[in-house]
Amino acid sequence: MELTIYLAGQIHDDWRNEIRKKAEREKLSIHFVGPQENHALSDDIGEKILGEQPNKTYRDDAASSINNFRTRVLLQKSDAVIAYFGESYKQWNTAMDAGAAIQAGKPLILVRPESLVHPLKELSNQADVTVETLDQALEVLTYLYE
């Protein structure tokens, strides 16, 4: 069985590669998808497709509509979602993606450190599983193959 897992979360560090490598070491048949990880391309995609915008607000709006389209398509095609909340970045997109997964009825694994228990309590309550580490999230996926 091959699963498609959407990896929701910030794109500023290497957490996705970490989970991909661990899944590969465990020989799990998982195809990972997620938001555009090239930050510059993510910011520039609106103007790349639609042309130069009159100001930063329109530039951001054009990019976000295309990024939202990408997220919606890939999230809808996924079997489950891992939403990763770390401590280093503001993570509005992660919260939005986790909410979209819940709304779409996608199984959701929420990863959040102990320091974010309180601010994420409602979201955690809606997730199928809440864990504190990426290793724990991968163990949940591994359990599907046992």
C-alpha positions as CSV (number, residue, x, y, z in Angstrom):
1,M,0.0,0.0,0.0
2,E,1.4,3.4,-0.9
3,L,0.1,6.4,1.0
4,T,0.2,10.1,-0.1
5,I,0.9,12.3,2.9
6,Y,0.5,16.1,2.7
7,L,3.2,17.8,4.9
8,A,1.7,21.1,6.1
9,G,4.0,23.6,7.8
10,Q,6.5,26.3,7.4
11,I,9.1,26.1,4.6
12,H,12.0,27.8,6.3
13,D,13.9,24.8,7.5
14,D,14.6,21.1,6.6
15,W,11.9,19.3,8.6
16,R,10.3,17.8,5.5
17,N,13.5,16.2,4.3
18,E,14.0,14.9,7.8
19,I,10.7,13.0,7.7
20,R,11.3,11.9,4.2
21,K,14.6,10.3,5.1
22,K,13.2,8.6,8.1
23,A,10.3,7.1,6.1
24,E,12.8,5.9,3.5
25,R,15.0,4.3,6.2
26,E,11.9,2.5,7.5
27,K,11.1,1.4,3.9
28,L,7.6,2.9,4.1
29,S,5.8,3.3,0.8
30,I,4.9,6.9,1.2
31,H,4.7,9.7,-1.4
32,F,5.0,13.1,0.3
33,V,3.5,16.3,-1.1
34,G,3.1,19.8,0.3
35,P,3.4,23.5,-0.3
36,Q,6.0,24.9,-2.6
37,E,9.3,24.6,-0.7
38,N,11.1,27.1,-2.9
39,H,10.2,30.2,-0.9
40,A,11.2,32.7,-3.6
41,L,9.0,30.8,-6.2
42,S,6.1,30.7,-3.7
43,D,6.3,34.5,-3.3
44,D,6.9,35.2,-7.0
45,I,4.4,32.7,-8.6
46,G,1.6,35.2,-9.0
47,E,3.7,37.7,-11.0
48,K,5.4,34.9,-12.9
49,I,2.0,33.7,-14.2
50,L,-0.2,36.8,-14.1
51,G,2.4,39.5,-14.7
52,E,3.7,42.4,-12.7
53,Q,1.2,43.6,-10.0
54,P,0.7,47.2,-9.1
55,N,1.8,46.8,-5.4
56,K,2.8,44.4,-2.7
57,T,-0.8,43.7,-1.7
58,Y,-1.8,42.6,-5.2
59,R,1.5,40.7,-5.5
60,D,0.8,38.7,-2.4
61,D,-2.9,38.2,-3.4
62,A,-1.9,36.8,-6.8
63,A,0.7,34.5,-5.3
64,S,-1.6,33.3,-2.5
65,S,-4.4,32.4,-4.9
66,I,-2.1,30.2,-6.9
67,N,-0.5,28.7,-3.8
68,N,-3.9,28.0,-2.3
69,F,-4.9,26.2,-5.5
70,R,-1.8,24.0,-5.3
71,T,-2.5,23.3,-1.6
72,R,-6.1,22.4,-2.2
73,V,-5.4,20.0,-5.1
74,L,-2.5,18.3,-3.3
75,L,-4.3,18.1,0.0
76,Q,-7.4,16.7,-1.6
77,K,-5.3,14.0,-3.3
78,S,-3.6,13.0,0.0
79,D,-4.6,10.1,2.2
80,A,-3.6,12.0,5.4
81,V,-2.0,15.2,6.6
82,I,0.8,15.9,9.0
83,A,0.7,19.5,10.3
84,Y,4.0,20.5,11.9
85,F,4.2,23.4,14.3
86,G,7.7,24.2,15.5
87,E,8.8,27.0,17.8
88,S,10.7,29.2,15.4
89,Y,8.2,30.7,13.0
90,K,4.7,32.2,12.9
91,Q,2.6,29.4,11.3
92,W,-0.6,30.8,10.0
93,N,-0.4,28.7,6.8
94,T,0.1,25.5,8.9
95,A,-3.1,26.3,10.9
96,M,-5.0,27.1,7.7
97,D,-3.8,23.8,6.1
98,A,-4.7,21.8,9.3
99,G,-8.2,23.4,9.3
100,A,-8.6,22.6,5.6
101,A,-7.7,19.0,6.3
102,I,-10.3,18.8,9.0
103,Q,-12.9,20.4,6.8
104,A,-12.1,17.9,4.0
105,G,-12.3,15.0,6.4
106,K,-8.6,14.1,5.9
107,P,-7.0,12.2,8.8
108,L,-4.7,14.7,10.6
109,I,-1.6,14.2,12.7
110,L,-0.8,17.4,14.5
111,V,2.8,17.8,15.6
112,R,3.4,20.5,18.2
113,P,5.9,20.9,21.1
114,E,4.7,21.1,24.7
115,S,5.2,24.9,24.6
116,L,2.3,25.2,22.1
117,V,-0.2,23.0,23.9
118,H,-2.3,25.9,25.0
119,P,-2.4,28.0,21.8
120,L,-3.2,24.9,19.7
121,K,-5.6,23.2,22.1
122,E,-8.7,23.6,19.9
123,L,-6.9,22.5,16.8
124,S,-5.3,19.6,18.7
125,N,-8.8,18.6,19.9
126,Q,-9.9,18.3,16.2
127,A,-6.9,16.4,15.0
128,D,-7.0,12.6,14.8
129,V,-3.7,12.3,16.6
130,T,-1.5,14.9,18.4
131,V,2.2,14.2,19.0
132,E,5.2,16.3,20.1
133,T,7.8,15.1,17.6
134,L,8.3,14.2,13.9
135,D,9.5,10.8,15.0
136,Q,6.2,10.1,16.8
137,A,4.3,11.2,13.7
138,L,6.3,8.8,11.6
139,E,5.6,6.0,14.2
140,V,1.9,6.7,13.7
141,L,2.3,6.2,9.9
142,T,4.5,3.1,10.5
143,Y,1.7,1.6,12.5
144,L,-0.5,1.6,9.4
145,Y,1.9,-1.0,7.8
146,E,2.0,-3.4,10.8
